[in-house]
């Protein structure tokens, strides 16, 4: 027995390592997507995200030891077992890390989604280093915490330098000249508001667990799931790429303003013009690309000096406003007034105007589009996560302080520039900060340095993001960019980034590129906030960020603010980019294989499903909203492929559960382990077939008890199966049972090919399942010969076998009425025994369900396009054909069933051989004498008897010589009203069996029944309606019946229906009509007197003739329920199955249905 241990803190390090791996891509041992793949995978592909298998130096002895350890400790991940087996007692974490992350060539291994251009870059506190390390994950196991960076040098400085970009030097005057001090301050406030809200969301993610390396993409994808990670990642890639392009384009302006051949202030060297500007930007981009491929480490070492230049230039800008004396230079349109309130008031309000003659006037949206890139750069702190001592603490703190500092600097420059420089200068001279500086050369040096470093970081970091996305296999088209060169550089990703950047130069100058960079960064920020909002609203118990300033409203404000700014900047671009993100999200959702990272959408779906499931009250269930909710019992998946896909179409938006019983005589633990191994194979089969189904496995020693557990436990709340479907038990060699191999997979291996199959089910167990399902009030569907559907249902496994015929085939519905012995009192039984004519009650539920399921299937686009729906009925005598057609056609119109209607005669011009033979044998056995059938008292008759098939589909039949039929229309009677009292569904709390205490109420109710009978009952024969009414109501001339009803009150109106039909069908009728009293042309029914097996042979011949193979694709018909206790005897069970086989043998695929309740209504 396990013992308690003291000093648990000594093992906390091991616990933390295990907790860090739970749910991550490294924890393959505990992921359901990788468990036992060697047994049940049909395509054993290596997982690039997995650490397992990357260490090729593992010996077979170690593998055997790891397997033995995993067998003895199944709850411990394989990764942690590997650590325990490899790490000696007392070894530190650094030793384990060193061993784990080494490749066979000695190169350090990166985590999934990460890429490293240089470990040196992780220590460089510049904008270039910050962005370059967006996907860096330092894997040095020996590195101590002292070598890592803190909040100041790891987050604050990189974020500050990333935000403080080229636009400060080349466009600050443009902002003030167009929208004034008020507009510029408002624009920066809006920009910083959304960046601050986004920072709060990023801080919440970074403090909701241990942050490792990988940069913003890695952090977002592992926290929010592949859908958000992939869509946001590509937007992050595009925004980062365009930020680099923006800096490369803006680089040209300070270059030409100081060294241009016409306008150079320092030297006139470089030619000017549009194409020359594109050339200079291209040269800078090419230089940065070469540096990324060859000299990124050397450039990172010089980053400290470069950052010093940027800081110095910023400082000199602020100092110049204090030291610079007022001056004017009309040639350059420079009017520097020094600190002046008049100048401030002049520059206070917006005055939008064209930049140059011949151009359209600027708008607030266009100015905001150029301004917003000056507010981005907040991801630089998250990019440094691998180099930080305490990422969860440093990222929020350093980023927020950097935002506060840069915002303060921006406000200072805006107020100072608006108070010292006239609007004319601001509007026409974008190089104003250099012109008014006490050391003019420091400004272009800072601008050029910022351009070079930002362009370098844009190329390197965007390429690394692209490589990380490609490595995660989220988009198949990016698979070529996942590989690295021998120096660990994403060579292909850098080259494609260079080509895309080169194309972006064609957009134009800084003002043309900036809005696109704004839109892509805003869309990325918006979905980061939205994803965090989803996390918060989903109320996941494990989303507990320690950053206390994050709230749901901050995420909502950030998301809505981003979308609002996008709409202001460019509505068309905003809608287009949003649509692109949605498309990317859906693409990853439907095409990407499952990732063991966790998915925030699953948490939200769970939250919403639980809420709506509680509102789906089973007590409010109504027949008007009935839909098939199917539980399919599968024995062998390969032999049931088309049945699985058929039920997927038949469910029509309802619940679909695939159930399987794992049978075994071993211990429960052994069977449970087998179930866990099979579960993954079954789930993969569901994915391969493309069906929308749930999986429910059960473990039991017997099939029947296992199925009971499946039926009782399947579903939840108001979503529970109401139809249980099984393949037919194969009763003959090569028959059409479930054991027949389904060829629809076209020889393709299935994920379930390796599972252990159960022994064949016995006939008694099979029939027992049917009896149990009917007892539980569920409908039963038996699929006979569904392996023949291999060319009828398109399947991704064998597209060549999909439907290609141009001629439409038929779906034939054969709704056959079933009669069961009516329960009567002893007096009635004695009377009927003397007459030798038992009474039968008709079952309309199965009749209606055949029509309902056929109609539902025909609503599915594929079946509606390629098949024609037909309803096939039969009568025994030709004289009844016209009336049967009229009644069934009326029924179909009332039930809104659009189908062709055909009525056939057993006695006709084309006689059925089986029918004629059966009639002749019956007449020879007892000429002119009806065969007596015993009638049992009500209390002694079981609730469900073996039904007999009725030749007339609508009515109550007395079997015997000279019998006549009382046919009752199927549509539910209206809620009739008599003498001011309305009998409605659920209108009374008393049972219909009980008598009312008020005689007046009884009279009203009887009047209502009488009125309903007048409207819904007819008599076939010479007896009139009045005689039937008198007998039903107890008036003189009729026989008062002792009606006992067993229905219960329901909210869907079924109480009225049950009471109406029960009284109509259980009432005694007049004595049988003698042949002398029979009307002219009336022929005594012989089909109803025949044994069930004979009826099945006749029906088989009729259906085979009218619904032959080739023209008919599928048949729906009624299933005869077994008598209670049939499963107790093997002989009776086999006899029952043989009767079903007799009915369906040689036909197209047949779906037999037996229902226990009505599934459709004609009421509104």
N, C-alpha and C positions, 0 to 999 in steps of 0.2 A: 504494500500500500504506500502511495506517495507520502512524503513527510514535508512538514513545514520547515522553511529555512530562514535563519536570521541574516541580518546584514545584506538585505537585497540590494543596497546601494552599490555593492561591489560588482554587480552584473548590469548596472544601469547603462553602461556604454554599449553592451551587446543589445540591450533592449532598444536603445535609441537607433542603433544601426538597422535593426529589423523594422522599426517603425518608419524610418526614412525610406525603406525599400518597399513597404506595403503599398500596392497600387501603382507603383512606378514601372517603367519599362524594364528595369533591371530585375524585377521580382518575378521572373518567368516561372519559377517553381510554384508560386501560389496563384498564378493567373489561370483562369478557366480556359483561356484561349490557347494555352500551350500545354495544358495538362494531358499527359498520355497521348500526345499526338503521334507517337510512334506506333500506337496500336490502331488508331481510328482515322488517321489522316490519309486521304487519298492522294494528296500532293504535298509531300513533306518538303516545304520550302523553308529555307533558313530565314530567320528573323534578324534583319539588320539592326534592329533596336535592342537586340538581346545581347547581354554580356556572355551568356552561355555559348560556348562554341568558339568564342574569339580567342581563347587561350588554347592554342594548338599544342602546347607543351604538356598538357595533362596526360598522365599515363593511364593505361588500362587498369592498373591496380588502384589508382585514385578513383576512377570511375566506378569500379566495383565497390569501393568503400563508401563512396557517396550514395550509391544506390542502396546499399545495405542500411546506411544510416537513415535515408529517407523512408525506407520501409518501416523502420522501427519508430520513427518520429514523424508521422504523416502531417502533423500540424505545423511543422517547422519548414520554412521555405528552403528550396534547394540551394539558394544563394547563401543563406546563413549557414547551412551545413557545410558548404564549400569553405567558408571562412573558418569554421570550427575545425575542420579537418586539416586546413593548411596552416593555421596559426598556432604556434606552440604556446604552451601555458605561460602567461605573463607577457606575451608579445604585445606591442602597442599597435595602435591603429595605423600608424605610418607603415609598419611592416606589411600589414594586410593590404593597404592601399597600393603599395609598391608592387606586391605580387599580383594583385588582381588586375591592375590596369596596364600591364606590360604585354605588348604584342610579341609574337615570336621573333621579330626583328629588333626587339628592344625599344620600339617606339611606344610612347604612352598612349593608352586607349582613352577615347573620349566617350562621354555619355551620349545617349541617344539625342539626336537633334543638335548636337554641339559641333563646332569646328574651331580649330585654333590656327591662327596665322602666326602667332608668336606669344610665348608666355611673357616676354618682356613687355609687350603692350599692356598687359594687365597692371603694370606698375606705373604707367605713364599717365600723369594727371593732366592730360590735355584733351581738347575736343576730339582730335584724331584718335588718340589712344582710347578715349571713352567709347567712341562709336566702333572702333576696330575690335574692341573686346565685347561687342554685343553678343557674340556667340562663343566667347572664350570660356573654357572651363578648366581651370588649373587642376591637374590631377596629381600634383606632387605630393606623395605621401609623407615625405620627410620634412616638408616645409612647416615650420612652426608658426604659431599665431603671431609672433613678433615680426615676421617678414610680411605679413599681410597689411593691407591699407586700412586706415580708419575713416571716420566720417569726413574729415577735412580733405585729405588728399585722395580718397577713394570715391567720394560722391559729390561733395560740395564744389570743389574746384572743377571737375569735369563737367558737371551740369551747368555751372556758371559760364564756362567758356563755350559750351555748346549752344546755350541760349543767346549769348552775346556774339551774334554772327555778323556777316558782311553787310546786312541791311542797315546797321547802325551807321556805317561810314558812307553809304552811297544813297540812302533813301530817307533819312530822317528829315531833311529839308523838304522833300516832296510831300511827306505826310502833313507837315505843318502848313505848307503852302496851299494844299487842297482842302483839308478839312479843319484847319485851325487847331488851336490848343485844346479847345473843348472836344472836338471830334477825335483828335489823336489820343487824348487821355481816355475818352470813352472806348475807343477801339482797343487800346491796350488793356483796359479794365475787362472788356469782354473776352479778349484773348487769354488773359491771365486767369479769368474766372474758370474757363473750361480746362485750362492746363492744371489749375490747382485742384479742381474736382477730379480730374484724371489722376493726378498725383495721389490723392486720397484713395482712389480705387487701387492704384498700383501698390500703395503702402499697405492696404488691407490684404492684398494677395501675398505680398512679401512677408507679412507678419502672421500669416495663417499656416505656418509650418516652417521647416528648415529650408532656407533658400540656398540652393547650390549654384553651380555655374550654368551657362547656356544663354545668358542674355535675356532680353525682354520676350523674344519669341518663345524660347524654351520655357520661361516662367509662365507665360500666358497659356501656352498649349497644354502644359502639364497641369495647370490649375483649372482651366476652363473646358478642356476637352479638345479633340481633334477638329470638330466643326468650327468652333470659335478660333482655335489656334491656327487652322489653315487659312480661313478667310481673313482674319486680322493679320496673320503673318504676311500674306501677299500684299495687303494694303500697306503694311509696315515696310515691306521691301520697296514698293513703288514710291512711298513717301520719302524713304531714305535715299533712294536713287535720285529723285527729283530735287531733294535738298542739295545733293552733291552737284547736280546739273545747275541749280540756281547759283551756287557759289562759283562754279566755273564760268558761267555767263557774266556774273557780276564782277569777276576778276578783271574783265576787259576794261571796265570803266575807269578805275583808278590807274590802270596801266596806261591807257591812251591819254588820260587827262594830264599825266605827268611826262609821258615819253612819246606821245603821239606826234606824227610828222607835222600836223597843222596846229594842234592845240596844246602841245606838251609844255608844261611849266618848267620842268627840270631839264629835259633834253628832248629833241625832236628826232626820233629814230624810227619808230614803227609806223608803217602805212595805216591809214584809217579807212573804214568802210564796212559794210555789212558782212561781206564774205571774209574780209580780213579779221573781223571780230570772231566769226565762226572758226577761222583757222587758229586764232590764239586760244580760244576755249578748247579746241580739239587737241592742241599741243599740250595744254595743261592736263587734260584728261588722259592723254597718252602717257605723259610723264608719271602721273599718279598710278596708272595701271601697271606700268613697268615697276614702279617702286613696290606696289602690292605683291608683285610676283617675285621680286628679287631682294629688295632692300628694305622691307618693312621694319625689321629689327633695328637696323642702323638709323632709320628715320625716327623711330620711337625714342632712341637715346638722345636725339637732338630736340625732342619735344619740349623739354624744360626751357631751353633757350627761346624757342618759338613762342611758348606761352608767355614768357617774360615780355616779349615785344608787344603782344596783344594787351597785356595789363598796362604796360607803360603808355601805349597810345590812348587807351581809355582814360587813364589818369590825366594825361595832358589835355584831352578834350575838355574835361571839367575845370582844370586849372586855367585854361585859356579864357574862359568866360569871366574870370576874375581879373586876370592880368592884361588882357588885350584891350587896347584903347580904341575908341571909335574911329572909323575910317570909311572911305568910299573908294570904289574902283568902278567907274561907269563902264569901262570896256568889258569887264567880266560881270557886270550887274551886281556888284557887291556893295551893300549899304548896311554897314555895321554901326548901330547907334549906341552900343553899350546898353547898360540896364536902363530901360525907359518904360514907364507905365503907358505912354502913348503907343509905343511899339507893341506892347503886350495887348492893349485893347484892339489894335489894328489886326493882330494875328489871332484874336480870341475865337472868332466864329468862322464856320466853313465858307469858302468861296471856290466852288468847283469850276474848273476851266480846263480846256485842252492843254496837253503838254506842249504841243507845237501846232503851228498853223496847218489846217487841212485835216486835223484829226478830231474825232468826236470828243465831247467833253467827258471828263472823268465823273464817275458816280461814287457814292459811298461804298457800294459793294466792290467796285474794282480797287479802290484804295485799301479797303479792308483785306482783300485777297492778297495784295502785295505786302501788307503789314504783318499778317498773322505768322508767317514763317519766322519772324523775330521773336515769337513767344514759344516756339517749340524747342526741343532739346532735352526734355525732362527724362527721357529714357536712358540718358547716359549713366545715371546712377545705377539703374538696374543692369546695365551692360557690364558694370564692374563687380557684379555679385560674386564672381569666383575669386576675386582678389581682396575681398573684404573680410575683416575679422568677425564682425557681427552684422551680416547683411540685413537682418530683420530690423535692426535698430538704426543702422547707418543710412539705408535707402530712404526711409521717410524723413528722417531728421535732416540729412544733408540736402535732399531735393527741395524740401520746403524752405530751408534757409536760402538756398540758391535762388529760388523763385522770388523770395522777399527782397534779396539784394538786387537782382537784375531789374525788378519792377521799380525799386527806388531809384536806381540809376537812370532808367528810362524816363521816369517822371522828372528827375532833376534836369536831364538834357532837354526834355520837351519844354519845361518852364523857362530854362535859361536861354535856349535858342529862340523861343517865341518872344522873349522879353528883350532881346539884344539885336535881332536881325529882322529887317523889313520883309514883308511878304513877297515883294518883287524878287528879292534875292533868293528866297526859299523856293519860289516857283520856277525859276529859270536856271539856277546853278545847283546841281545835285552834289557838287564837291565843296559845299559851303563849309563843312567842318574843317577841311584842310585850309581853306582860305582865311579863316579867322583864328587859326591855331598859332600859338607863339613859336612852335617848332613845326612848320608845315610838313616836313619830310616824315615825321613819325606817324602821321595819319595814313598815307598810302602804304607805308611799311606794315602797319597793323592790318590794313584792309587786304593787302596781298597775302600776308601770312595767314590770315583767317581763311581766305579763299583756298589757298593751297592745302592747308590742314583739313579743312572741311570737305574739300573735293576728295582728298585721299581717303578720309574716313567714310565718305559716302560710297565710294567704289568698294572699299574693303568690307565694310559692315553690311552693305546691301547684298554683296555677293555671298557673304557668310550666312546671311539670313536665308537666301535662296537655297544654298547648299543644305542648310539645316531642314528646311521644308521638304526638299527632295529626299533627304535621308529618312525622313519619317514616312515616306511612301503615301503621302496624302493625295498627290496628283500624279497620275501615271505619266503625263506628258513631261514631267520634270525629272524623270528617273535618270536621265543622262547627266544631271548636274550634281549627283550625290557623291561622285568620286573625288578624291584628293590626289594631288601630285605627291612625289616623294618628300617634299618639304612641308607637307600638311597644308598646302594652300588650295583653296577651291578653284582650280585653274579654269575649268569650264564655266563655272558660275561667274568668275571675274571677266571672262571674255564676253559672255552674253550680256553682262552688265555694261561693259564698255560699248558694245554695239547699240544697246538701247539708249544709253546716254548720248551717244553720237547722234542718233536720230532725234533725240529731244532738243538738240541745239537748233534744229530747224524751226522750232516754235517761235523764236525771236529773242528779244532782249529780256532783261530782268523782269520787267512788268508783265511780260507774256508768260514766263515760266512760273512765277511766284503763285498765281492763282491755282495752278494744278498741284503744286506742292502743298498749298493750303488745303485743298479739297481732300487729297489722299491722307494727309495727316489728321484732318478733322474726322474723317470716316473711321480711321483707326482709333482715335481717341473715343469717338462715340460708341463704338462697339465694345471697347474695353469697359467703359462705364455701364453699358447695357448688360454685359455679361456679369459684372459684379452686382448689378441690381437684381439680376436673375438669381444669383447665389444667395443674396439676402432674402429675397421674397420666397425662395424655395424652402427657407427655414431649415437648411441642412444642419444637423447637430454638430458636424465636424467643421463647419465654417465659423470659427471663433477667432477672428483676428485680434491681436493684442493692441493694434493701433485703434485707439478709442475714438478718434475723430471721424472715422468713416461711418456714414449712415446711409440708409436707403435713399433718403432725399438728396444727399450729395451726389450719389451715382445718377439719380434721375435728372438732377439739375445739370450735371456734366453732359449726359447724353443729349438732352433736349437743347442745351446751349450749343453743342457741336452741330446738330442738325439745323438749328436756326441760323448760325453763322454761314453754313454751307448754302442755305437758301438765299441769304443776302448776297453772298459772293457771286454765285452762279447757280440759278435754280436747275437748269438743265444738267450741268455737271453733277450737282448734288443728287438728283434723282437717278442719273446714270450710274454713279459710283455706288449708291445704295443698292440699286438693282444688281450690280456686279457682285457686291458682297453677299447678297441673298443667294444669288446663283452659285457662288463658290461654296457657301454654307450648305446648300442643298446637294451640291455635287459631292462634297466630302461625306455628307450624311448618308447618301445612298450608294456610293461607290467605294468608299474607303473601308478596308477591313477593320474589324474591331481593334481598338488600341487599349492596352491596360493602364491608361492614365486616369480614368475617371472622366465623366462627361457631365457638365453642369446642366445640360438639357434633360438628362435623366432625372436629376433631382427635381427640376421644375415639373416635369411630366408626372413624376410620382406625387408631388404635392397636389397638382391639379386633379389627377386621377382619384386620389383619395377623397378629395373634396366632392367631386361629382359622383363618385361611387356611393357616398353617404346620401346624396340627394336622389339616387336611383332607388327608390323605395319599391320593394317587391309588392307591397300592398296596393300600390297604385298601378299595377300592371293592368293593361287593357288589351282586349283582343284586337282592337283597331290598330294597335302598334306592334302586333306580333311580328316577329322575324325569326327565321331559323337560327338557332344557336346550337352548333353541332359539336358533339364529342365523337370523334372517329377512333375506333379501336383497331389498332394495327398489330398484326402478328409479325409479318415479314415485310419490311419496308420495300424491298425490291419488287415483290409481287403486288404491291399496293400503290405504286407510284401514281397511276392515273386516277385511282380512287381518292388519293390525297388531293390531287389537283382538282378533281371534280367537286369534292366537298368545299374546296376553297372558292369555287365559283358559286356553289349553291348557298353559301352562307349569306350572301348579299348584304354585307356590312354588319353582320351579326358576329357573335362569338364563335370562334373556331378553336377547338382544342384537339390535339392529337394525343391519344392515350395509348400506353403500352404497359403491359404487366410483365415484370421480370419474375419468372417462376423459378423456384429452386427449393431444395430441401436443406440447404446448409443453414448456418447461423445467420442471424439478422445482420451482423456486421459484415459478413462476407457478401451478402446480397446487396447491402447498402453500398459497399465499395464497387460492386459491379454496376450499380445504378449510376454512381457518380462518373464512372468511366464511360458509360453509354450516353449520358446526358449530352456531352459535348458532340458526340457523333450525330445524335438526333437533331440538335440545334443546327449543326452545319448542314444537315440534309434539308431542313426547313429553309435555310438560306439559299441552298443550291436550287431547290425547286421554286423558289420565289413565292411561297404561299404565306399568307398572313395568319399564322396560327400560333397558339401557345402549346407548350409541351407539358405533359403531365405523366410522369412515370410512377409506377406503383410496384411494390415488392411484396410477394405473397407466395405461399406454397401451392395455392390453387388459383386457377384463372377466375373462377366465378367470384370468389371472395375478393380477389384483387380488383375486379371490375366494379364490385359494389363500392369499394373505397374510392375508385376513380369517379364514379357517377356522383357519389355523395360529396366528394371533396372538390370536384371540378368547379371552377368559377368562384365568384364572390358576390355576395349581396344580390342585386337584381340581375347580374350577368351570370347566369348558370345555364348549362346546356339543357335544351328541351327536346333534342333529337339525338339519339344514340345510333350511330351507323357502324355496321360491321360488314366485312366481306363474307360471302357465303361459304359455309364449310364444304370443302370438296368431298362429294359423295361418290365419285366415280373416277377411275384413272383418266388423267388428261382432261378432267372436267373444268368447270369455270369457277372453281372456288378460289379462295385467297391464296392457296398454295400454288396456283398456276403462275409461272414466271412471267413477269411483265417485260415486254421487249421494248418499251417506250424509251428506255435510257440509251438505246443504241449501242450497247456494249461499253458504255462509260462506267467507270468505277464510281461507287457511291461512298459517302463517308460512313455509312452504316454497314458496309459489306463485312467489316471485321467483328461486328458485335455477336455475342452468343445468343442464338435463337432458342426459343422454348421448344419443348416437345410438342407435337401436334395436339390440338385440343380435342377432347372427346365429344361425341354427340350430346351426351347428357350435360356436360359442362356448358356447351354452346347453347342448348335450349334453356338451361338454367339461367344463363345471362339474359336471354330474351324475357323470361318470366320475371326476373328480378327488376329489369328495366321497366316493364309494364306495370309492375306493382308499385314502383316509385313514381308513377304518373308521367313517365317520359315516353315520347314516341320512339318507335324502332324503325330503322331503315336497314334493309338487307340488300347489298350490292351483289348482283349475280352477273358473272362474266365481264367484269369491267376491265380485264386485261385487253379486251377487244377495242378499247377506246384509244389505243396507242396512236392511231392516225387521225384522231378527231380533236384532241386537245393539244395546242402548241406547247412545246416545252423547251427550255433553254438547253436541256441535255442533248436533245436530238432535233435541231431545227429543221433538218431535212424531212422529218416525219410529220411536220406540221400540216395543217389543213391546206390543201392545194386544189381540191376539186371545185370546178365552177358550178356544178349542179348542187342545188340545195337538198339536204336530207331532212328527215322528219324527226321531231320529238313527239312521240305518241303517248298520250295520257289515256290509260285504261282504268277509269275509276269504277270499280266493281263494288256493288253494295253487299254488305255482310249482315247476316241476321244471327242473332243469338236468342236462345230460349228465354221467353218472358217469364219473370217471376210472378207467380199467382198464389192466391189463397188456396186452402185445401178444397173449399167448395168449388172454386173455379177449376181446380185440377181434376176433381171428380167429373165435373161436367165435360171437360175437354177429353178426359180419358174415355168417357162413353162415346164421344164423337170421334175419337181417335185422330184428332187434329190439334197438334200443339200450336201455340202462338209464338211468333218470333218478333223480337225487337230489332229494329234496324240501327246500325251504327253509322252515323253521318260523318263522324270525325275523320275516319280514314279516307272516305270518299272525297271530302273537301281538301284534305292535305295533299292528295294526289294532284288535284287541280292547282293548289297553291304552290307546291314545290316546282311543278312544271312551269308555271308562270314565272316564278322567281328566277329559275334558271334561264328562261328565255329573255329576261330583262338584261342579262349579262351581255355586253356588246359582242363578244365573239360568238356566243350561241345565237344571239338575235340576228347577226349578220349571215350566218352560214346555215341556219336551220329554220324550219317551219314547224309551228306548234299545231298539233291536231288533238282533238278529243274524240275518243273512240268508245262508243257504247254499244250494247247489244240487247235485244229482246228475244224472247223465244218464239213469239208468233208475229206474223207479218201484220196482223191487224193492230198491233200495239206500236208499230214503228213510227207512224206519223205523230201520234200523241207523245211518245217518248222524245222524239226530235224537238217538238214544240216546247216541252217542259225543260229539257236540258238546255236548249238555246236560251230560254228565259233565264235559267239559272246562271248561265255564263254571262249574260248581259248584266245581271244583278251583281255578279262577282267581279265584273270588269276584266274578264278573261278573254283576250283576243286570240281566237284559235279557230281552225276549221273544225266542223262537227260532222261526224259520220256515225250512223246508227246501222247496225247489222242484225240480221235475223238468223237464229239457229235453224229454224224451219224456213227454207227459202229455195230460190231457184238453184243455188249451189249448196246442196246439203253437206253438212260436216259428217265425215265418215264415223268419227268417234261418237257423235251425238246420235246418229241413226242406229248405230249398233247398241248404244246404251238404252235407247227407247225400246228397241225390239227385245232386248234381254229383259227389261223391266216388265213388258207386257206378257212375255212368255212365263215369267215367274209368277205373276199375280194378275191375270186378265180381269179388268173391270173392278178390281178391289184395291183400295188404297192401302199402303203399307202402314200399319199402326206404329206410331212413335210415342213412347211413354212421356207423359207430362208430369214433372215433379212438383210438389208444393213449393211455394215461394221460399220458405226458410230452408228447404233442403237442396235447392239448386245453387251451385256455386256461382259466385259473382261473375265469372267469365267462363263461358262454355265454348267449345269448339264451334266457330261460326260456320254457317252455311252460306254459299254464294247465291244471291238473288238474281233471277233473270231480269227483273225490273229494278232499275237502280234506285228508284225513289219510292219507298213505301213500306208497309207492314204486310207480311204475308202469312196466311194460314196454310200450312202445308197439308196436302191431302186431296182426294178426288173432289172435284167441284169447288175448290177453294177460290176465293176472290181476294183481290188486293185493295187495301185502303192506302192510297198514295198521298203522302204529306209533303208539301213543298219544303225544300231545304232552307231557303232564306230565313234568317232570324225574324220572328214576328215582331211587329212594332210594339212599343210600349203602349198597349191599348188602354183605353179609359172607359169606364162604365159607371154611370150614375154618379158622376162627379169624383170618383175615386180612381186614381191612376196607380197601376201596379208597375213599378219601375224597378230597375236593377238596384239592389241595395236599398230599396225603399222601405223595407221592413226588416226589423232585427230578428224576427222569428224565423225558424226553419220552415221551409215549405212542407215538411212532413207534419208539423204540428198544427193543431186546430186552433182557430182564433177564438177568443173569449167572447167576441161580439158576433151575434147572428147576422147583424146588418153587414158587417165586414165580410162574413162568409158569403152572403148573397151577392155582394158586389164582386167578390173575387170569382165566384162561379159564373156570374154574368160575363165577366171579362173572359174567362176560359171559353164560355159558350160562344161569345162573339169572335174570339180568335179561331175557334174551330170552324165557324161559318166561313171565315175568310181564308183559311189555310188548309182545309181538308176537302177532299173529293172522294167519291166512291166509284170504283170501276165496276160496272155491272148494272143490273136493272134496279138495284136498291137505290133510293133517292137520298139526297142529303138530309132531308127532314128525319128519316128513320134513324140515320146515324147520329144526328143531333139529339134525338130523344134518348137514345141509349147512352150517349155520353153525359147528358145532363140529368138523367133519372126521371124524365117525364114519362107519362103513361105511354105504353107501347114499347118501352125500352127496358133494359135490365140494368139495375143499379149495380155499379162495380165498387168493390172495396179497393180504392186506389191508394197505394202506399208509395210515397216518393222518397228517394234517397239522395236527392240533390242537395247541395249546400249553397248558401247565398254567396254570390261573387259580385264584384264591382263592375264586371264587364257585361252584365245583362244575361249571363248564362243561366241564372236561376229561372228567369221567365221562359227561356228556351227549354230548359230541362223540364219544367213543370208542364209546359204546353205539350211537348211531345210525349212525355210520360203519360199524361192523361189521355192523349189522343191514341196512343198505341197500346196502353195497358187496359183500356176499357173493353168489356165484352161486346162482341158484335153479334149480329143475328146468326141464327143457325146456318150452317153451310148451304150454299146454293146447290140444289140437286141438278143433275143434267137436264131435267125437264124444265126447271125454272131458269136455267141459264139463258142469257140473251143469244140471239142469233149471231153466229160467227164466233162465239166465245169458245176457246179451246182450253181444256184443263192443263195447268202447268205441270210438266213432268221433270223439267230441269231442276226445280227446287227440291224434288224428292230424291234426287240421285246422291250417292255418297260423294264425299269431298274429293276423293281420288278420281272418280269419274268426271266430276265437274272440272277438275284441273286438266285432265286429258282433253276434254272438249275445248276449254278455253285456250289451251296451248295450240291446238290445231287452228282455232279461229284467229288467234293473234299471229301465228306463224303465216297464215294466209294473207291477212290484211296488213301486217307490219313486217314484211320480209326483210331479211338482211340485204344491204345494198341501198335500199331506199330509206330505211328507218335506221337512225343512228342510236337512239336511246328510247327506252320504254319505262314509263312510270305506271305502276299498278298497285293494287291493294295487297297487303300481307295479312294472311290469316294468323291470328294469334293462337298459340298453343293452349290447350286446356290446362288449368291448374293441376300440377302434379305430373305433367308429361315428363319432366326431367327426372322424376323418381325411377322411371323405368327406361332402361337402355333401348328396349324394343320400341316403346312408344316414341322415344326421342328420335330414333332412326326413321320410324314411320312418318313422323311430322316433317323431318327434313327431306325425305323422299317425296312427300307431297309437294313441297316447295320446288324441288328439283323437277318434278313432273310438269309443273306449271311453267317454269322458265327455261327448260332445256331446249336447245336449238334456236332460241330467239336471239335478237340483238341484246346488247347489255340491258339488264332489267334492274330497276330500282324499286323494290317492294317496300311499302310503307304501311305501318299500323299506328294510328294516332289514338290518344286517350282524351283529347279535348278538341273543340273547334278552334280554328286558327284564322277565321275570316268572318266578317259581318257585312251586312248590307246597310246597316244603319249609319247615319252621318257621325 
